[in-house]
Amino acid sequence: MPVPRLPLALALLLSALPVAGADDPRVTVAERSGFIETGRYDEVIALCDTFARLHPDAVRCIRFGTSPEGRPMQALVASRSGALDPEAAREAGVPVVLVQGGIHAGEIDGKDAGFLALRELLDGDAAPGALEDAVLVFVPVFSVDGHERFGAWNRPNQRGPREMGWRTTAQNLNLNRDYAKADAPEMRSMLALVQAWDPIAYIDLHATNGAQFEHDISIQVEPVHAGDAALRAVGRTFRDAVMADLAQQGSLPLPYYPSFVEHDNPASGFVDGVSPPRFSTGYFLLRNRLAMLVETHSWKEYPVRVRITRNTVVSVVEQVARHGRDWMLVAREADARAAALGGTRAPLAWKATDASHTVDFRGYAYTRTPSEVSGALMTRYDETTPQLWRVPMRDTLVPSIEVTLPRGGYLVPAAHAAWVGEKLRQHGVMFHALAMAQPAAAVEVFRATQATPAATSVEGHQRLELQGAWTIEQHPLGAGALFVPIGQSKARLVAALLEPQAPDSLAAWGRFNTHFERKEYMEDYVAEQVARDMLAADPALRAEFEARLRDDAAFAGDAAARLEFFYRRHSAWDDRYNLYPVMRTGAAPTTGDITP
């Protein structure tokens, strides 16, 4: 896209950026270009090696995965605590923060800002001493293949850099919808990195889409609205401290994502919420860890966005260094509380109520008039005229889906054990396999009264919405079935994956869709004779059928429904149709029945 001339305020901001030596090999392409350009992925590989070479006592360059197109997924581990591997960090109790850039590779602020922040942290020009008390794991680019789909118009509603990467991976997957389902090889590599390091905080760096306004960054943290109560207090403290640092540096931070309730209509105001676990902030609260979503404003010039993101990274590292050990203690206590959630009510999803209050929002003057191009009502902003908007905010949140968790855990039949077990391992969820077949026992099963597949695919899946209820039935289990105990630190994550009505469960992403497809039928002429035989043999059934004909006109006029009335009551009916295959149990199998 055309690069506008820099206004005076921006020129002054650029002059305030730290000036590294012209021969400093740690300086990025972005810095050398005055933040007009951003480098290609080979720069990340080179810088990773350079930082490790020049700071052998404080930096490691690691490869934590390989992209589908064969590129190395690189991370830098930085600390002056001596803890440069996960085991050393755990043994020393040093808090770890994982900062991830480029999950949407067109929104590449985090890569250039992270390298700038890292250099300043190592040189003592920012947050002196912070790396003595924290480990920074920095992933400059998460979607490395998407980064290399380079083009000038990949982000048409974003001011700079001149060229940038693409929103999705080479497999056309959106990594920012993949934390729970973990389809992408990149996400599975990231989850392995998370599992190894167990960061107390995960920082997800983005740039927004959307309207034009004065606010330059939003900082959203969870747990704040959801998750463990004590960790919510930590989340608020963390969010507010970073926002205070940013405000002191001249930013206008927001604690919510500034997306209008009605698309393109500023007067409609905003609604806050808790993201489902396909997103980072919805996922890490299920692990009893902190996640921060950082969104710079795409309409700010690239140098401004990079500088503000750099400020955020530095503030985050400083906060983790100062308070991380205390937060880790709260997190460990949250792990213990989560392991005791069996038998209690737990939310699976959240929604905002209709209650609202007015907030002051620093926008621009705008008009809403019909477009001569599209004919639609179109909003046009005047960036030369700041305007204070007083608009409604809905941020009172309540659970929209809530369940009582089983006291024992979940049972996955042997037929699904291999792939479900692999998915659970990717998330670090504990489970066991049954060594021997189990006779029929009372378990909870979910029978769907309504199974509604999505009309179109989402991320390559046909999503499924289920209505129904858990009831107690007798069912046997074959050898090789999995027992997934609820009594573990990731209990919330277990429920999010295995409760069929959870928004990002395996069932919701269509992984069990075959169980909600009817496979066997009775021909009409057979059903006719079966119905006659049943009517003749069972007076009570005849009375029920006649009452239904009399009282239900739609049923009476539907030949197929009338025949199905009898088929569903016949022994030929498939009693597994609409039966969710994962069961719940109130007690764990005995130790002798399971293998680790």
Secondary structure as GFF3:
##gff-version 3
##sequence-region A 1 596
A	DSSP	alpha_helix	8	16	.	.	.	ID=ss1
A	DSSP	alpha_helix	29	32	.	.	.	ID=ss2
A	DSSP	alpha_helix	41	54	.	.	.	ID=ss3
A	DSSP	beta_strand	59	66	.	.	.	ID=ss4
A	DSSP	beta_strand	72	78	.	.	.	ID=ss5
A	DSSP	alpha_helix	86	92	.	.	.	ID=ss6
A	DSSP	beta_strand	96	100	.	.	.	ID=ss7
A	DSSP	alpha_helix	109	123	.	.	.	ID=ss8
A	DSSP	three_ten_helix	130	132	.	.	.	ID=ss9
A	DSSP	beta_strand	135	139	.	.	.	ID=ss10
A	DSSP	alpha_helix	144	147	.	.	.	ID=ss11
A	DSSP	three_ten_helix	175	177	.	.	.	ID=ss12
A	DSSP	alpha_helix	185	197	.	.	.	ID=ss13
A	DSSP	beta_strand	201	207	.	.	.	ID=ss14
A	DSSP	beta_strand	217	222	.	.	.	ID=ss15
A	DSSP	alpha_helix	229	248	.	.	.	ID=ss16
A	DSSP	beta_strand	253	254	.	.	.	ID=ss17
A	DSSP	three_ten_helix	266	268	.	.	.	ID=ss18
A	DSSP	beta_strand	270	271	.	.	.	ID=ss19
A	DSSP	alpha_helix	280	283	.	.	.	ID=ss20
A	DSSP	three_ten_helix	284	287	.	.	.	ID=ss21
A	DSSP	beta_strand	290	296	.	.	.	ID=ss22
A	DSSP	alpha_helix	302	338	.	.	.	ID=ss23
A	DSSP	beta_strand	345	352	.	.	.	ID=ss24
A	DSSP	beta_strand	357	370	.	.	.	ID=ss25
A	DSSP	beta_strand	377	394	.	.	.	ID=ss26
A	DSSP	beta_strand	397	404	.	.	.	ID=ss27
A	DSSP	beta_strand	409	412	.	.	.	ID=ss28
A	DSSP	alpha_helix	414	426	.	.	.	ID=ss29
A	DSSP	beta_strand	432	434	.	.	.	ID=ss30
A	DSSP	beta_strand	438	453	.	.	.	ID=ss31
A	DSSP	beta_strand	464	477	.	.	.	ID=ss32
A	DSSP	beta_strand	482	485	.	.	.	ID=ss33
A	DSSP	alpha_helix	491	498	.	.	.	ID=ss34
A	DSSP	three_ten_helix	513	516	.	.	.	ID=ss35
A	DSSP	alpha_helix	524	537	.	.	.	ID=ss36
A	DSSP	alpha_helix	539	551	.	.	.	ID=ss37
A	DSSP	alpha_helix	553	556	.	.	.	ID=ss38
A	DSSP	alpha_helix	559	567	.	.	.	ID=ss39
A	DSSP	beta_strand	583	585	.	.	.	ID=ss40
A	DSSP	three_ten_helix	591	593	.	.	.	ID=ss41
A	DSSP	beta_strand	594	595	.	.	.	ID=ss42
###
